[in-house]
Amino acid sequence: MSEHEHEDEVEREPTADGDGRSTPVTQQIGRIAIVILAVLFGIFALANAQAVDFSWIFGETQVVEEGGERVSGGVPLILLLLISFAIGAAVATLVGWQRHRRHR
């Protein structure tokens, strides 16, 4: 048994899948961390549903208010948060994929 195979055995614990295969502990911890971050992000996003002024590359949008209430314009902050999260997740996935390809 090679040293690398031995390390894999040490880092793995059985899963509850019942299929006889095992999942690395680090992968299990990563999945738990993703769930926790997603829940926290969801709570944060729901708490920030108001419309905000936003400057785009080719212009900007501003909230127009009358009598203290939003009439038009602006971008919901939750939308900006979701877009930012999606872009960050995509970049992280691409970087991880690229590192994995180089490592092979």
N, C-alpha and C positions, 0 to 999 in steps of 0.2 A: 504494500500500500504506500503510495507516495505521500510526501509531507503535506501537499495541497489537499489531497483527498482526506487525510486525517483531520486537517483544520476544518473542512466542511462538516465532518461528522461531529466535531466538538461544538460547532456553532449552531447545529440544528436541534430542534426539539419537535416531537411529534405534534401534528395538528389534529384537530377534532374532525377532520374530513372523513376519516375512516378508510382512506384509500391506500394507507400504508406509506405514503410519501411524507416527507417532512419539509418544513419551511424554516429558513434561517431565522434566528431570533431577531436579527437586525431588520429583516423584512417585516416581521410581525410588529416590531416597535415603530417602524416607519408607517405602517398602515394605521396604527392607533394614532400616531401624531397627525396624519392627514385628516382623520375623522375629527379630532379635537380642533385643529385649525379651521376646518370647514364649518364646524358649529360656531366657533368664535367669530369667524368672518360673517356668517349669516346673521348672528345677533348684531354685530357692528353695522352691517349693511342695513338691516331693518330699522335701526335706531337713527339712520341718516338718510331718510327718504325725501327730505326737502329738496326743492329745486335750487340750483346754484348758478351763478354766472360762470361761463367757461370760454376760454379763448382757444379756438381751433387753429389749425395751421393756416387756413384760408379765411379767417374771420372770427367772429365771436358771437355768443348768444348771451343775452342778459335777461334777468327776471324783471318783468314789468308788474308793478303792484298798484292797486287802487284801493284806498280805504284800508290798508294794512293786509290785504289778501292778494295772493298771486293771481294775476289775470292771464299772463302768457309769458313765453320765453323761458330761458334757462334750461338746464339739463338736470334731471333727477340725480342726486349724488349717488344713490344706490346703483344707477346705471354706470356711472364713472368707476365706481368701486368694482363692479362685476367685470367691466372691460379690462381694467388694470389687473385684476386677479387672473383673468383668462390669458392675457398677454404674458404675465409673469410665469404662469404655469406652463405655457407653451415654450417659452424660452428655457425654463429649467428642464423640461422634458427633452428638448433638442440638445442642450448641453450634456445631459446625462447620456443620451443616446450616442452622441459623438464621442464622449469619453469611453463608453463601452466598446464602440467600434475600434477605437485606437488601441484599447487594451487587448483586444483579441488579436 
